[in-house]
Amino acid sequence: MNQSRNRQARPQWVYVGCRALVLAVLVIAACTEQPITGPTPAPGANNHPGFDTSLYPGDAAMSAWVKPSSPYEWVGYYLQAPCHRDPSWMGKRATLTSMGWGLAVLFVGQQTFDGVPNVELPMTFNRVVPIGTDSLPRARAGVVTPPPTTAELQTGLVTCSRTLLTTEQGTTDAIEAVTRTAGEGFPAGTVIYLDIEHMDAIPASMHAYYRAWVQQVLADGRFRPGIYVHKANAAAIYGGVQQAYADMHVNGSAVFWITTSTGFSVDRNPQDVGFPWASIWQGMYDVTQTWNGAAINIDVDVAAMRSPSNP
């Protein structure tokens, strides 16, 4: 879930006072503007670095980054989805696996988009960055790719909106997720991660939506549900997913991908995020790294497995 989603435009930052402005500029200069090449982590049995980026970087760049040319072992694989309509990753499974990449399949479903009017979805979101807190914005800029067309807005035939957070839409979106995953040639048992962006509070409509999504993936039976979620929302959504499993009389749980920058390092294990059930930790956002002559803007993750969607 690329934190920047390969931003088409920089988000507008809100700062209070000169001191906050100076600190913010220093953070941006250090973390987002300068290409970096390291350090290289030392993976262990429960430490497998990976990255995700919204748009496919191209075969040449992905080939250039194959380990050991870069430290990364796996990459996020974005399905074309209601809130991520860009198709650039589609059809690349065989190419990437033949290069040696592990994969984490992502499906960006419906979102709350706190503070954004219904179906009026901009390319980027304004965000306030309080000093000393998690750097994740309220909704990751550019998560909708591309934004709704004028015709969609006029006709109301919008595929991505908080107004679509319903049980029925959760079922519909799950059917789309498993259909696209199967169409890409992923084997039975592959984990599909439903991308749920950060929320100030989780509305009942979101609980209804993701529970229905999880239950439909379970009912289909071909693949396994996973959840990408911010740490602030993780415990509540974990409980909701557990209830969805119980309602289906299915043992086990979804696979969880937690995002927060607090305490993150590529040499840590996912469970160090604070949840023993975390399998992936995303904690570095919107950084441009150069390996083997190829530069890509990425979010950085660490997983408990080399290929996070593998059966």
BASE-338068 format. One line per field, with one value per residue (C-alpha): residue number from 1; residue in one letter; x, y, z. Coordinates in Angstrom, 1 decimal. Each point is the difference from the previous one (the first is absolute). Layout:
REM BASE-338068
k [NUM; ...] .
r [A; ...] .
x [X; ...] .
y [Y; ...] .
z [Z; ...] .
REM end
This chain:
REM BASE-338068
k [1; 2; 3; 4; 5; 6; 7; 8; 9; 10; 11; 12; 13; 14; 15; 16; 17; 18; 19; 20; 21; 22; 23; 24; 25; 26; 27; 28; 29; 30; 31; 32; 33; 34; 35; 36; 37; 38; 39; 40; 41; 42; 43; 44; 45; 46; 47; 48; 49; 50; 51; 52; 53; 54; 55; 56; 57; 58; 59; 60; 61; 62; 63; 64; 65; 66; 67; 68; 69; 70; 71; 72; 73; 74; 75; 76; 77; 78; 79; 80; 81; 82; 83; 84; 85; 86; 87; 88; 89; 90; 91; 92; 93; 94; 95; 96; 97; 98; 99; 100; 101; 102; 103; 104; 105; 106; 107; 108; 109; 110; 111; 112; 113; 114; 115; 116; 117; 118; 119; 120; 121; 122; 123; 124; 125; 126; 127; 128; 129; 130; 131; 132; 133; 134; 135; 136; 137; 138; 139; 140; 141; 142; 143; 144; 145; 146; 147; 148; 149; 150; 151; 152; 153; 154; 155; 156; 157; 158; 159; 160; 161; 162; 163; 164; 165; 166; 167; 168; 169; 170; 171; 172; 173; 174; 175; 176; 177; 178; 179; 180; 181; 182; 183; 184; 185; 186; 187; 188; 189; 190; 191; 192; 193; 194; 195; 196; 197; 198; 199; 200; 201; 202; 203; 204; 205; 206; 207; 208; 209; 210; 211; 212; 213; 214; 215; 216; 217; 218; 219; 220; 221; 222; 223; 224; 225; 226; 227; 228; 229; 230; 231; 232; 233; 234; 235; 236; 237; 238; 239; 240; 241; 242; 243; 244; 245; 246; 247; 248; 249; 250; 251; 252; 253; 254; 255; 256; 257; 258; 259; 260; 261; 262; 263; 264; 265; 266; 267; 268; 269; 270; 271; 272; 273; 274; 275; 276; 277; 278; 279; 280; 281; 282; 283; 284; 285; 286; 287; 288; 289; 290; 291; 292; 293; 294; 295; 296; 297; 298; 299; 300; 301; 302; 303; 304; 305; 306; 307; 308; 309; 310; 311] .
r [M; N; Q; S; R; N; R; Q; A; R; P; Q; W; V; Y; V; G; C; R; A; L; V; L; A; V; L; V; I; A; A; C; T; E; Q; P; I; T; G; P; T; P; A; P; G; A; N; N; H; P; G; F; D; T; S; L; Y; P; G; D; A; A; M; S; A; W; V; K; P; S; S; P; Y; E; W; V; G; Y; Y; L; Q; A; P; C; H; R; D; P; S; W; M; G; K; R; A; T; L; T; S; M; G; W; G; L; A; V; L; F; V; G; Q; Q; T; F; D; G; V; P; N; V; E; L; P; M; T; F; N; R; V; V; P; I; G; T; D; S; L; P; R; A; R; A; G; V; V; T; P; P; P; T; T; A; E; L; Q; T; G; L; V; T; C; S; R; T; L; L; T; T; E; Q; G; T; T; D; A; I; E; A; V; T; R; T; A; G; E; G; F; P; A; G; T; V; I; Y; L; D; I; E; H; M; D; A; I; P; A; S; M; H; A; Y; Y; R; A; W; V; Q; Q; V; L; A; D; G; R; F; R; P; G; I; Y; V; H; K; A; N; A; A; A; I; Y; G; G; V; Q; Q; A; Y; A; D; M; H; V; N; G; S; A; V; F; W; I; T; T; S; T; G; F; S; V; D; R; N; P; Q; D; V; G; F; P; W; A; S; I; W; Q; G; M; Y; D; V; T; Q; T; W; N; G; A; A; I; N; I; D; V; D; V; A; A; M; R; S; P; S; N; P] .
x [0.0; 2.3; -0.1; 0.4; -1.8; 2.5; -1.5; -1.0; 0.1; 1.5; -2.5; -0.5; 1.5; -1.5; 2.5; -0.4; 2.9; 3.5; 1.5; -2.5; 0.7; 3.8; -0.4; -2.3; 2.3; 2.9; -2.1; -1.0; 3.6; 1.2; -2.7; -1.7; 2.1; 3.5; 0.6; 1.5; 1.7; 0.2; 0.6; -0.3; -1.9; 1.1; -3.1; -0.7; -2.4; -2.8; 1.3; -0.6; 0.2; -2.4; -1.5; -3.1; -0.7; -3.3; 1.0; 2.1; 3.6; 0.7; 1.7; 3.5; -0.2; -1.4; 2.7; 2.6; -1.2; 0.0; 1.8; 3.0; 0.0; -2.4; -0.9; -3.6; -1.5; -3.6; -2.3; -3.6; -2.1; -3.0; -3.1; -2.1; -2.7; -2.8; 2.3; 3.1; -1.0; 3.4; 0.7; 3.8; 0.8; -2.5; 1.5; 3.4; -0.2; 1.9; 2.6; 0.7; 0.1; 2.3; 2.4; -0.2; -2.3; -2.3; -3.5; -2.6; -3.3; -1.9; -3.6; -0.9; -3.7; -2.4; 1.3; -1.3; 2.2; -0.5; -0.7; -0.6; -3.5; -1.9; 1.3; 2.0; 3.3; 3.2; 3.3; 1.6; -1.2; 0.9; 1.7; 1.2; 3.2; 0.1; 3.6; 1.0; -2.8; -0.3; 0.8; -2.9; -2.5; -3.7; -0.5; 3.0; 0.4; -0.9; -1.6; -2.7; 1.7; -1.4; -2.6; -3.7; -0.7; -2.4; -2.5; 0.1; -0.5; -3.0; -1.7; 0.7; 1.7; 3.0; 1.9; 1.8; -1.9; -0.8; -3.6; 0.9; 1.0; -2.7; -0.3; -1.2; 3.0; 2.4; -1.3; 0.1; 3.6; 1.1; -1.3; 2.0; 3.1; 0.0; -1.0; 3.0; 2.3; -0.9; 0.2; 3.6; 0.9; 0.6; -0.3; -2.6; 0.6; 1.6; -0.6; -1.9; 0.6; -3.0; 1.5; -1.8; 1.4; 0.5; -3.2; -0.4; -2.9; -1.4; -3.7; -2.4; -0.2; 3.7; -0.4; -2.9; 2.0; 3.2; -1.8; -2.0; 3.1; 1.8; -3.0; -0.4; 3.6; -0.4; -3.2; 1.7; 2.7; 2.7; 2.1; 0.6; -0.9; 2.7; -0.4; 2.2; -0.8; 1.5; 1.1; -2.5; -2.9; 1.6; -1.3; -3.6; 0.1; 1.8; -2.9; -2.5; 1.8; 0.1; -3.8; -0.4; 1.9; -2.0; -3.3; 1.2; 1.0; 3.5; 3.1; 3.0; 0.3; 0.9; 3.6; 0.8; 2.1; 0.5; 1.1; 1.6; 3.3; 0.5; 3.0; 0.4; 3.3; 0.6; 2.0; -3.0; -2.6; -3.6; -1.2; 2.1; -2.7; -1.9; -2.3; 1.0; -2.3; 1.7; 1.6; 1.2; 1.0; 0.1; 1.8; 1.9; -1.9; 0.6; 3.7; 2.0; 2.7; 2.5; 1.3; 2.1; -0.6; -3.8; -2.0; -3.5; -2.2; -1.2; -1.4; 2.2; -1.3; 1.3; -1.8; 0.1; 0.1; 1.9; -3.1; -2.9; -2.8; 1.4; -2.4] .
y [0.0; 2.6; 2.9; 2.4; -2.0; 1.6; 3.4; 2.0; 3.2; 0.7; 0.3; 3.4; 0.1; 2.0; 1.3; 2.2; 2.3; 0.3; -2.6; -2.6; 1.0; -0.4; -3.4; -1.1; 1.1; -1.9; -3.1; 0.3; 0.6; -2.9; -2.5; 0.7; 2.0; -1.5; -3.3; -2.5; -3.4; -1.5; -1.2; -3.6; -2.1; -3.4; -2.1; -2.8; -2.9; 2.5; 3.0; 0.4; 3.6; 1.0; 3.1; 1.2; 2.7; 1.0; -0.2; -2.7; 1.2; -1.9; -3.3; 1.5; 1.7; -3.2; -2.1; 2.5; -0.2; -3.8; -1.1; 0.2; 3.2; 1.4; -1.3; -0.6; -3.5; 0.8; 2.7; 1.0; -1.1; 2.4; -1.5; 2.3; 0.8; 2.5; 2.5; -0.9; -0.2; 0.3; -3.4; 0.3; -3.0; -2.2; -2.8; 0.3; -3.0; -2.4; 2.6; 0.9; -3.5; -1.1; 2.8; -1.4; 2.5; -1.0; 1.7; 1.5; 0.3; 3.3; 0.9; 3.6; -0.1; 2.7; 2.7; 2.5; 2.8; 2.1; 3.6; -0.6; 0.6; -3.0; -1.0; 3.2; -1.7; 2.1; -1.4; 1.1; 0.8; 2.9; -1.2; 1.5; -1.5; 0.4; 0.1; -3.2; -2.3; -2.6; 1.4; -1.8; 2.4; -0.3; -1.6; -0.9; 2.4; -1.4; -3.2; 0.5; -0.6; 1.5; 2.3; -0.2; 1.4; 2.9; -2.4; -2.3; 2.9; 1.3; -3.4; -1.2; -3.2; 0.4; -3.2; 1.5; 1.9; -0.1; -0.3; -3.5; -1.3; -2.6; -3.7; -0.5; 1.9; -1.9; -3.2; 1.4; 1.3; -3.3; -1.8; 2.5; -0.6; -3.8; 0.2; 2.3; -2.1; -3.1; 1.7; 1.0; -3.7; 0.0; -3.4; -1.2; 1.2; 3.3; 2.8; 3.1; 3.1; 2.4; 3.5; 2.0; 3.5; 1.8; 1.2; 2.5; -2.2; -3.2; 0.4; -2.9; 0.1; -0.9; -2.9; -1.3; 0.4; -1.8; -2.8; -0.7; 0.1; -2.5; -2.3; -0.1; -0.8; -2.8; -1.2; -0.1; -2.2; 0.6; 2.6; 1.3; 3.4; 2.5; 3.5; 3.0; 2.5; 2.8; -0.8; 2.4; -2.0; -3.4; -1.4; 0.8; -1.4; -3.1; -0.6; 0.6; -2.5; -2.6; 0.4; -0.4; -3.3; -1.1; 0.8; -2.2; -2.8; 0.2; -0.4; 2.3; 3.6; 2.3; 1.0; 3.5; 2.7; 2.9; 3.5; 2.5; 1.8; 0.1; -2.2; -1.4; -1.4; -2.5; -2.2; -0.5; -2.8; 0.8; -1.0; 2.8; 2.4; -1.0; -2.8; -3.7; -0.7; 2.5; -1.7; 3.2; 3.4; 3.0; 3.0; 2.1; 2.1; 1.8; -0.5; -0.1; -2.7; -0.8; -3.5; -1.3; 3.3; -0.1; 2.5; -0.8; 1.9; -2.5; -0.8; -2.4; -3.1; -3.0; -3.4; -3.2; -1.9; 0.3; 0.2; 1.3; -1.2; -3.5; -2.9] .
z [0.0; -1.1; 2.3; -2.8; -2.6; -2.5; 0.7; -3.0; 2.2; 3.4; 2.8; 1.6; 3.5; 2.9; 2.5; 3.1; 0.8; -1.5; 2.3; -1.3; -3.6; 0.5; 1.5; -2.7; -2.7; 1.6; 0.1; -3.6; -1.1; 2.0; -0.8; -3.3; -2.4; 0.1; -1.9; 2.4; -0.4; 3.5; 2.5; -1.0; 2.6; 1.2; -0.4; 2.5; 0.1; 0.8; -1.9; -3.7; -1.4; -2.8; -1.6; -1.7; -2.5; -1.6; -3.7; -1.5; -0.3; -3.2; -0.8; -0.2; 3.4; 1.7; -1.6; 1.2; 3.5; 0.3; 3.2; 0.6; -2.1; 2.5; 3.5; -0.9; -0.4; -0.9; -1.4; 0.4; -3.0; -0.6; -1.5; -2.0; 2.5; 0.8; 1.7; -2.0; -3.6; -1.5; -1.7; -0.3; 2.2; -1.7; -2.1; 1.8; 2.3; -2.2; -0.9; 3.7; 1.3; -2.8; 1.2; 3.5; 1.6; 2.8; -0.2; 2.3; -1.8; 0.8; -0.6; 0.8; 0.9; 1.3; 2.4; 2.5; -1.1; 3.1; -0.8; -3.7; -1.4; -1.4; -3.5; -0.4; 0.2; -0.7; -1.2; 3.3; 3.5; 2.2; 3.2; 3.3; 1.4; 3.8; 1.3; 1.6; -1.3; -2.7; -3.4; -1.8; -1.5; 0.6; -3.4; -2.1; -2.9; -3.4; 1.3; -2.6; -3.4; -2.1; 1.6; -1.1; -3.5; -0.5; -1.5; 3.0; 2.4; -2.1; -0.4; 3.5; -1.3; 2.3; 1.0; 3.0; 2.7; 3.7; -1.0; -1.3; 3.4; 0.3; 0.6; -3.6; -1.4; 2.2; -1.6; -3.5; 0.5; 1.4; -3.1; -2.2; 2.1; -0.3; -3.6; -0.8; 2.1; -1.8; -3.3; 0.8; 0.4; 3.8; 1.5; 2.5; 3.5; -1.1; 2.6; -1.3; 2.1; 0.3; 0.2; 2.8; 0.3; 3.3; 1.7; 2.9; 1.1; -1.5; -1.0; 0.1; -3.7; -0.3; 2.4; -2.1; -3.2; 1.0; 1.9; -3.1; -2.2; 2.3; 0.2; -3.8; -0.5; 2.5; -1.7; -3.4; 1.4; -2.6; 1.8; 3.5; 1.4; 1.2; 1.4; -0.4; 2.8; 2.0; 3.5; 1.5; -1.5; 0.1; 3.3; -0.8; -3.5; 1.2; 2.4; -2.8; -2.3; 2.8; 0.4; -3.8; 0.2; 2.9; -1.8; -2.9; 2.4; -1.4; 2.2; -0.3; -1.0; -2.8; -0.6; 1.3; -1.6; 2.5; -1.0; 2.3; -0.1; 3.8; 1.0; -3.5; -1.3; -2.8; 2.4; 2.3; -0.1; -0.8; 3.4; 1.5; -1.2; 3.1; -1.1; 0.1; -2.9; -2.4; -3.0; -1.8; 1.2; -2.2; 1.5; -2.5; -2.5; -3.2; -0.3; -3.2; 0.0; -2.7; -0.4; -3.0; -1.8; 0.2; 2.2; 1.3; 2.5; 2.5; 3.4; 2.0; 1.8; 1.9; 0.0; 1.9; -3.3; -3.2; -2.2; 2.1; -2.2; -0.5; 1.1] .
REM end
